[in-house]
Amino acid sequence: VGLCLLIDFYDDPATVPATNLVELINGDGFTGFGNNGSVKQYYFDNSAGLLLYTNVVTAYIRMVEPKSFYNDTSKSSGLQGRLLLTDALAILKASPNYETEVLPRFDALTVDANGQVIACNVYFAGPTSGVWSYGLWPHSGSLASAIELSPGGKKVRRYQISNIGTTPNIGTFCHENGHMLCGFPDIYDYDQGEEDSRGGAGRFCIMDSSGSYNPVQFCAYLKLAAGWATAVDVTSDSFEAASLSSAGAAFNRFYRFFRPGVDTEYLLLENR
């Protein structure tokens, strides 16, 4: 169970009701805004039922500073994201109903061995900065120092930040949780020049192409790393009647061919 902070600004107020966003994140059979399921459903399906991920979603937190204050594209997205999260938590904790109504809901939050909430989603109104890695641009990161939700209680450190927009989709939210919740890397190519490009996973992995309303699944490599999948090892002498089911025990079963004599190199075969 993670924490999701809904945030808006007086110069960019919320246009999507919080109740709709609760369904987008935690819903069953969710198809709102054209999405093919909720964040919860996406992770449950990808993990073949091994990960049930929900969030405690707050009411909108209205920031004191304008959005332009945080959306400064001369500053890195990490710096501005941490600033937004820090200020939002301060405003939330200062609200008159925090002790009586808000804080008790945080009892459900899952924490790690250090008492830190496993996932804090910063979900802000309106568009992104539009400038990669600057201003309010979606990313995953962590605060320099954890912030307590109550004295001696649960703490927030790791976070992801993404935007709601006008017709919110689960794609970027799920991609950034791939970083924050699962520890997955980006699998897209950071090189800009064609002569340097090695390519990424393209549209075959959400950690490359996050998609939008019907995001692609995590690739076989990441599912295996997470313990969600099994691999059937084959050799050059193997003859396999390979199959993949859309559900059940065979859903995340892949095929693996090791490079002969090199146990750190292999090919993974999947069919989607």
C-alpha positions, 0 to 999 in steps of 0.5 A: 500500500503506497501513498498518493498525494493529489496536488493542484495550484491556484494558477493550475487548479484541478479539473479531474475529481479526486474520486475519479483518480481513486478509481484510476489508481485503485479501481477494479474493471476501470475504463475511465478516460479510455484506460484499459484498467487501473494502476492496481490492475496493471500490476496485478496482471503483469505479476500474474497475481503476485503483486497487489498494489493499492494507494491511500489517495489524499484529497487535493493539496492546494499549494501556496506557491504558484505552479510556475514556482515549481515548474522552473525549467532552468532547474532540474526535475529532481530539485523541483520535484523534491521541493514540491513534495516537501512543501506539499507534505508541510501543507498537508501536515498543517491542515486542521483535520490532519491528526483526526482524519488524514493521519489515521488513514496512513496506518495502512501504508506499507513501510520498509525496514527503516520505517519508510513508506515503500511508495509515495506518488506525487500526482499534480494537476495540469501538464508537465513542463514539456522539457525533459528532466527539467521543471515538473517533469515525471521522474522517480527519486528520493529526498535527501532526508526522510520526512516523518508523517508523525513524530517517530512514525512512518516516513516518506523518502522515495517518491515518483512524480507525474502529472494528471493532465486533462484526461489522465492515463496510467502509462507514466504513473505505472512506468515511474512506479516501475522505478520507485516500487520495483527498482526497474531501470529505464530500458530506452536509449539515452543516446541522441546521435544515430551513430551512437544509438543501440536502441532500447526495448521499444514498444515491448516494455513499459520501461522503454515506451510508457504508452498511455491508456493501454500501456505495454507490459513489463518485458520478460527480463524484468518480470524474471528479475522481479520473481514474477516469471519462470524461464524454460531453458533451451539449447541448440538441440531443443525442440519445444512446442512453445506456448504462452497463455493470456492467464494462469500458470503459463502467463509469465513463462518464457524461454531462455537460450544461454550463449554456450560457455558464457553464463552471463549472456542469454536470449529471452523469448516471449510472445505478446 
